[in-house]
């Protein structure tokens, strides 16, 4: 069961998975804050859903953590996080001792000449992690995992990517854009772009045209980077996450200006959805939490 704190409320999502069938959305419910304190709303949710019956996770929001790329230290596994902390000391805007970290490998091509191995490091302030853990503990919600949107998008990509092809996925919301590129179930690249849904929705203006040009250029640069750094990854297409109707104008522009196919994802192709999630607006709201609900790993921050 995934808990995502949004500006106006809390998304709670649960997905069940069985072999040879699409993942089934067992729960996707939005609880508006409506002047309540977050902890009070979480307590109400706990009582209604009896959350102790489930493994629960919490999805962080952009700005609550950093995702950094570092060269993989050549040390034994048990010394890895200590070595990574040393690498991070000049990369964070706070003291590294105040950071909770986790690591994620970026696999290399086993058939290619040897090259430096890289990894992602997720870093969040100890204070934030402790506060969130305490908030969930106080209402008896058994929080097992703290997750991030990049991995939620990777999980969705894994469901739709063609075999042995890479897939780029772009989501746009009111806070900005998140681009991820995944291959064979692994995250190879993540970028946040300062282009949001409100800007994209500015209709038929010179500003919108400039915005689309900027986004296209950034996408093309990213795809070129993937070609150079990971030549074994052949991108099949760019998929846009479901959003408001304004995303259709972006789809048309990108389709005309990128060398790979571009399409909007209907989550019904990924999940066995509840009736409420047939609506694009609801797919957009639950996008990240649905991806997080596909998680298999047990690692937590």
C-alpha positions as CSV (number, residue, x, y, z in Angstrom):
1,X,0.0,0.0,0.0
2,X,1.5,3.3,-1.1
3,X,0.9,6.7,0.6
4,X,1.7,9.8,-1.5
5,X,1.4,13.2,0.1
6,X,0.1,15.7,-2.4
7,X,-0.5,19.4,-1.9
8,X,-4.3,19.0,-1.4
9,X,-4.5,15.5,0.1
10,X,-3.2,12.0,0.2
11,X,-3.3,9.3,-2.5
12,X,-3.5,5.7,-1.2
13,X,-2.9,3.0,-3.7
14,X,-2.6,-0.8,-3.6
15,X,-1.9,-3.1,-6.5
16,X,-2.0,-6.9,-6.6
17,X,0.1,-8.9,-9.1
18,X,-0.4,-12.4,-10.4
19,X,1.5,-14.3,-13.2
20,X,0.2,-13.9,-16.8
21,X,-2.2,-11.1,-15.9
22,X,-2.1,-7.3,-15.8
23,X,-1.5,-5.9,-12.3
24,X,-4.9,-5.2,-10.7
25,X,-5.6,-1.9,-8.9
26,X,-7.2,-3.1,-5.7
27,X,-7.3,0.5,-4.3
28,X,-6.8,4.0,-5.6
29,X,-8.4,6.5,-3.3
30,X,-7.7,10.2,-2.8
31,X,-8.3,11.7,0.7
32,X,-8.6,15.5,0.6
33,X,-7.0,17.4,3.4
34,X,-10.0,19.7,3.8
35,X,-8.4,21.7,6.7
36,X,-7.2,18.6,8.5
37,X,-3.7,18.1,9.8
38,X,-1.9,15.4,7.7
39,X,-1.4,13.2,10.8
40,X,-5.1,13.3,11.6
41,X,-6.0,12.4,8.0
42,X,-3.5,9.5,8.1
43,X,-5.0,8.3,11.4
44,X,-8.5,8.3,9.7
45,X,-7.1,6.4,6.7
46,X,-5.4,3.8,9.0
47,X,-8.7,3.1,10.8
48,X,-10.7,2.9,7.6
49,X,-8.3,0.7,5.6
50,X,-6.8,-1.4,8.5
51,X,-3.3,-0.7,7.1
52,X,-1.6,-3.1,9.5
53,X,-2.7,-5.9,7.1
54,X,-0.3,-4.6,4.4
55,X,3.3,-3.7,3.7
56,X,3.1,0.1,3.4
57,X,5.4,2.5,1.6
58,X,5.7,6.3,1.3
59,X,6.5,8.1,-1.9
60,X,8.7,11.2,-1.5
61,X,8.0,14.3,-3.6
62,X,10.5,16.2,-5.8
63,X,12.6,18.5,-3.7
64,X,12.6,16.2,-0.7
65,X,15.6,14.2,-1.8
66,X,18.5,14.3,-4.3
67,X,19.3,11.7,-6.9
68,X,23.0,11.9,-7.8
69,X,25.3,9.9,-10.1
70,X,28.7,8.8,-8.8
71,X,31.4,6.4,-9.9
72,X,31.0,3.1,-8.2
73,X,33.7,2.9,-5.5
74,X,36.0,-0.2,-5.8
75,X,35.3,-1.4,-2.3
76,X,33.7,-4.5,-0.8
77,X,29.9,-4.4,-0.6
78,X,29.9,-3.9,3.2
79,X,32.0,-0.7,2.8
80,X,30.1,0.7,-0.1
81,X,27.8,3.2,1.7
82,X,30.8,4.5,3.7
83,X,32.8,5.1,0.5
84,X,29.8,6.7,-1.1
85,X,29.4,9.1,1.8
86,X,32.9,10.3,1.2
87,X,32.1,11.0,-2.5
88,X,29.0,12.9,-1.5
89,X,30.7,15.3,0.9
90,X,31.0,18.1,-1.7
91,X,27.8,17.3,-3.7
92,X,25.2,18.0,-1.0
93,X,24.1,21.4,0.2
94,X,24.1,20.1,3.8
95,X,26.6,18.0,5.8
96,X,26.8,14.4,4.6
97,X,26.5,13.1,8.1
98,X,23.0,14.6,8.1
99,X,22.0,12.5,5.1
100,X,20.2,9.2,4.8
101,X,21.4,7.4,1.6
102,X,20.7,4.4,-0.6
103,X,22.3,3.3,-3.8
104,X,21.2,1.9,-7.1
105,X,23.5,0.3,-9.7
106,X,23.6,1.4,-13.3
107,X,24.4,-1.8,-15.1
108,X,27.1,-1.8,-17.8
109,X,27.1,-3.8,-21.1
110,X,28.8,-7.1,-20.3
111,X,29.8,-7.5,-23.9
112,X,31.5,-4.1,-24.2
113,X,35.0,-3.1,-23.3
114,X,35.5,-2.4,-19.6
115,X,34.4,1.0,-18.5
116,X,33.9,2.7,-15.2
117,X,30.8,1.5,-13.4
118,X,28.4,4.2,-12.2
119,X,25.6,4.2,-9.7
120,X,22.8,6.4,-8.5
121,X,22.8,7.6,-4.9
122,X,19.5,8.7,-3.3
123,X,20.1,11.2,-0.5
124,X,17.6,12.8,1.8
125,X,18.0,14.7,5.0
126,X,17.9,12.6,8.2
127,X,15.5,15.1,9.7
128,X,12.9,14.6,6.9
129,X,13.1,10.8,7.0
130,X,12.8,10.7,10.8
131,X,9.9,13.1,10.7
132,X,8.0,11.0,8.1
133,X,8.8,7.8,9.9
134,X,7.6,9.3,13.2
135,X,4.4,10.6,11.5
136,X,3.4,7.2,10.2
137,X,4.5,5.4,13.4
138,X,2.3,7.8,15.4
139,X,-0.8,6.6,13.6
140,X,0.3,3.0,13.6
141,X,0.8,2.7,9.8
142,X,3.6,0.1,9.4
143,X,5.9,2.0,7.0
144,X,8.4,-0.5,5.4
145,X,9.8,1.4,2.4
146,X,10.4,5.1,1.4
147,X,10.4,5.3,-2.4
148,X,11.1,8.0,-5.1
149,X,9.3,8.9,-8.3
150,X,12.2,7.9,-10.6
151,X,11.8,4.3,-9.5
152,X,8.0,4.5,-9.8
153,X,8.4,5.5,-13.4
154,X,10.9,2.8,-14.0
155,X,8.4,0.2,-12.6
156,X,5.8,1.4,-15.2
157,X,8.3,1.3,-18.0
158,X,9.2,-2.3,-17.1
159,X,5.6,-3.2,-17.8
160,X,5.5,-1.7,-21.3
161,X,9.0,-1.7,-22.7
162,X,9.6,-3.9,-25.8
163,X,12.1,-6.7,-25.1
164,X,15.7,-5.6,-25.4
165,X,14.8,-2.0,-26.2
166,X,15.1,1.1,-24.1
167,X,12.1,3.3,-23.3
168,X,12.0,7.0,-22.4
169,X,9.1,8.1,-20.2
170,X,8.2,11.8,-19.6
171,X,5.7,12.9,-16.9
172,X,4.6,16.5,-16.6
173,X,2.8,17.9,-13.6
174,X,2.3,21.3,-11.9
175,X,5.7,21.1,-10.3
176,X,7.8,20.3,-13.4
177,X,8.8,17.4,-15.6
178,X,10.5,14.1,-15.0
179,X,12.2,12.2,-17.8
180,X,13.5,8.6,-17.2
181,X,15.1,6.2,-19.5
182,X,15.0,2.5,-18.6
183,X,16.3,-0.7,-20.2
184,X,15.7,-4.3,-19.2
185,X,14.1,-3.2,-16.0
186,X,16.9,-0.9,-14.9
187,X,17.0,2.9,-14.6
188,X,19.8,4.3,-16.7
189,X,19.0,8.0,-16.7
190,X,16.8,10.5,-14.9
191,X,16.4,14.2,-15.5
192,X,14.1,16.8,-14.0
193,X,13.1,19.7,-16.2
194,X,11.6,23.0,-15.1
195,X,8.7,22.8,-17.6
196,X,5.3,22.3,-15.9
197,X,1.8,21.5,-16.9
198,X,0.5,25.1,-16.4
199,X,3.2,26.4,-18.9
200,X,2.4,23.7,-21.4
201,X,-1.3,24.5,-21.2
202,X,-0.8,28.1,-22.4
203,X,-2.6,27.7,-25.7
204,X,-1.5,28.8,-29.1
205,X,1.0,31.4,-28.1
206,X,4.6,32.2,-29.0
207,X,5.5,31.3,-25.4
208,X,4.1,27.8,-25.8
209,X,6.0,27.4,-29.1
210,X,9.3,28.4,-27.4
211,X,8.5,26.1,-24.5
212,X,8.0,23.2,-26.8
213,X,11.2,24.0,-28.7
214,X,13.2,24.1,-25.4
215,X,11.7,20.8,-24.3
216,X,12.4,19.1,-27.6
217,X,16.0,20.3,-27.5
218,X,16.5,18.9,-24.0
219,X,15.0,15.6,-25.0
220,X,17.2,15.3,-28.1
221,X,20.3,16.1,-26.1
222,X,19.4,13.5,-23.6
223,X,18.8,10.9,-26.3
224,X,22.1,11.7,-27.9
225,X,23.8,11.3,-24.5
226,X,22.2,7.8,-24.1
227,X,23.5,6.9,-27.6
228,X,27.1,7.9,-26.6
229,X,27.2,6.6,-23.1
230,X,25.1,3.4,-23.6
231,X,25.4,2.4,-27.2
232,X,23.8,-1.0,-26.4
233,X,20.5,0.8,-25.6
234,X,18.3,1.3,-28.6
235,X,15.4,3.6,-27.7
236,X,12.0,2.2,-28.9
237,X,9.9,5.3,-28.2
238,X,9.1,8.2,-25.9
239,X,6.0,7.7,-23.8
240,X,4.1,10.6,-22.2
241,X,2.3,10.0,-18.9
242,X,-1.4,10.7,-18.9
243,X,-2.2,14.4,-18.0
244,X,-4.7,17.1,-18.8
245,X,-5.9,17.6,-22.4
246,X,-3.2,20.2,-23.0
247,X,-0.7,17.4,-23.3
248,X,-2.1,16.6,-26.7
249,X,-0.5,19.7,-28.2
250,X,2.8,18.6,-26.8
251,X,2.4,15.2,-28.3
252,X,1.8,16.6,-31.7
253,X,4.8,18.8,-31.5
254,X,7.2,16.2,-30.2
255,X,5.9,13.6,-32.8
256,X,6.9,16.1,-35.6
257,X,10.3,17.0,-34.2
258,X,11.8,13.9,-32.6
259,X,13.3,11.0,-34.5
260,X,11.7,8.3,-32.3
261,X,7.9,7.6,-32.0
262,X,6.0,9.5,-29.3
263,X,2.7,8.4,-27.7
264,X,0.6,9.0,-24.6
265,X,0.2,6.1,-22.3
266,X,-3.2,4.9,-21.3
267,X,-2.8,3.2,-18.0
268,X,-5.5,0.7,-18.9
269,X,-2.7,-0.9,-21.1
270,X,-0.7,-1.5,-17.9
271,X,-3.2,-2.1,-15.2
272,X,-6.6,-3.7,-14.6
273,X,-8.1,-0.3,-13.5
274,X,-10.9,0.6,-11.3
275,X,-13.8,2.5,-13.0
276,X,-12.7,5.8,-11.5
277,X,-9.2,5.5,-13.0
278,X,-10.6,5.4,-16.5
279,X,-10.6,9.2,-16.4
280,X,-7.4,10.8,-17.5
281,X,-7.4,13.3,-14.7
282,X,-7.4,10.5,-12.1
283,X,-4.7,8.6,-14.0
284,X,-2.6,11.7,-13.8
285,X,-3.2,12.1,-10.0
286,X,-2.4,8.4,-9.2
287,X,0.4,8.1,-11.8
288,X,3.4,8.0,-9.4
289,X,1.7,6.1,-6.6
290,X,0.6,3.4,-9.1
291,X,4.1,3.0,-10.3
292,X,5.4,2.8,-6.7
293,X,2.8,0.1,-6.0
294,X,4.5,-2.1,-8.6
295,X,7.7,-2.2,-6.5
296,X,9.3,-5.6,-5.9
297,X,12.5,-4.6,-4.0
298,X,12.7,-4.6,-0.2
299,X,15.3,-1.8,0.0
300,X,14.4,1.4,1.8
301,X,16.0,4.7,2.4
